[in-house]
Amino acid sequence: MRAWKRGHRGARRGTLLLGLGAPVRILPGISPSDTVETEARDSVEIPTKKPIGKILVQQRALSEEQLERALETGKGSAVPLASRLTEAGTISELAGLKALSEQNGVPGVDLKQICLKLTDLAIVPRQIALQHKLLPVLVRDDKLHLAMAAPTNRKVIDEIEFTTGKRVFPYVALEAQLRKIIPIAYEMKERGESHYVGPNCPPEVRRKAGVPLPTRTQGGATETPFEGSVVAPSPADASQAAIPPPKRVTTRNQIGAIVDDAMQRAAADADVSDADFGKAPRDLSVIAGPGALRPPRQPGERTVLVVDDEVEIRNILRLVLEQRGYRVLEADRGEAALRILKEDVPDAIVLDAMLPGELHGFDIARQLKGSERYGHIPIVIVSAVYRGWRFAEDLKASYKVDAYVEKPFRVTDVIEALERAIEQAQGKAVPADPERISAEAEKKLAAGIAAYQAGNFDEAIGYLREGTKIDPLAYRLHFHLGLLLGKRGQIYDAISELETALRINDRHFPALKNLAVLYQKAGFRNKAVEIWERALRVAPDEPTRQSIKEILVGLL
């Protein structure tokens, strides 16, 4: 418990040490007496949530009388109502997930229909999965799809994103299913088996995962390789027969999702538009927001960008670095760091891994180190990552950062790591002229637009991806790539590209509109509402605003 909490930004504060010993300041931290009960209070349901029983009645999955009986018999039970009702056979599991999806604003996932690659479980320790009742159901590139009993618990999601360096997409799952399947899946992994297969897993999902279909034995019985030993679904009562089962939203690279009626309608009535493809103006690549006052750059003076949301840490690092002759720039958030990087490229970066908002230090490091324009900049990551899970060398290998210093740290440790990284970077190839790199990125954009207009979809995506590797802060490349991936049905890849674009310029209506549509299609009600509200504020005219209001009414 304690070790896991060290990764969370609210619990990562520790002693900042100056020189070889004397503590400068004790910052608030997590007490050794923290308990599971404390964590339970952190994940209490949001007060504004509609009661699950009311949703089930409104969806005609349950009668008022059945609800009253269930509430009466379940008094004092620690098992959530939806799980109790499905376990008793009062409602179907799909009906329970449909209601949970509406309540939490995220898609549901039926764990009895999944085919889980067991090596993916290594990304989350078993004790964490059991404690927080969550299960990795898909790990892909920089994305992690989690089945969770409490998918609105932002604290846990932040911790997992921070520790894994991956963007988490939370799904809601029945708590009863999670309690049964988590220990089974981890035990199968420890035995060296390759997949956990839910008892109701569709044949097409098995085939896609390369898992053999059930075979018939000589006696006619069915033998299922790699089968998870979970209880088969209870039959729904007769009143459920007239209620159509919830539809599963399936798109390319997406696990099957169960969503409520409003999200089904929203997904069916909207699609990613290419009306603005090729029309995004050049000034969109200018980082939005006010520029900070920065000291002028003197000839021969090296610049260090310090990115940390703790003002005390920034102040002490600035003081020591300036005493050593460096010009120091500061940022307290990831978006502010990107703005400085675009306008005033530093010689090195000291970067906190966990920052406020959705752009963490790992995200910044990944973008910069994979690019031609910024890949040469030495990066020193500082953070309180739990060493028992991800070691410093693993972090350096995963994100290509030059050094990692764990908090609490001595200032001399950071300075030594920074100067060593700068010295090592001197022998490496320096980037070409920024203007040439910008011109190369523009060529890739033009080639991508031309290829799409000629009907060469794959070629267009290839050109745009190449462009983002050259210049990761080129807005128009991310915007166009997001549109094409969205039209292809690569929902989560498209979401990532448009979110990257909006970190650079957050007032571009076409990007906001298409990102909202993508969240609708993925079944994420809360995120769709959030993005539509942002789009409403920058809508170009009154008819568009009225249209967005109608969409929001439908979602809410």
Secondary structure, DSSP 8 states (H G I E B T S, - for coil): -HHHHTTSTTT----EE-TTS-EEE------TT--HHHHHHHT---TTS--HHHHHHHTTSS-HHHHHHHHHHTTT--S-HHHHHHHHTSS-HHHHHHHHHHHHTS-B--GGG-EEEGGGGGGS-HHHHHHHTEEEEEEETTEEEEEESSTT-HHHHHHHHHHH-SEEEEEE--HHHHHHHHHHHHHHHHTT--EEE-TT--HHHHHHHT----EE-TTS-EE-TTB----------GGGTTS----EE--TT---EE--HHHHHHHHH-----TTTTT--GGGGS--S---------TT--EEEEE-S-HHHHHHHHHHHHHTT-EEEEESSHHHHHHHHHHS--SEEEEES--SSS--HHHHHHHHHT-TTTTTS-EEEEE---TTTS-HHHHHHHH--SEEEESS-BHHHHHHHHHHHHHHHHTS-----HHHHHHHHHHHHHHHHHHHHTT-HHHHHHHHHHHHHH-TT-HHHHHHHHHHHHHHT-HHHHHHHHHHHHHH-TT-HHHHHHHHHHHHHHT-HHHHHHHHHHHHHT-SSHHHHHHHHHHHHHH-
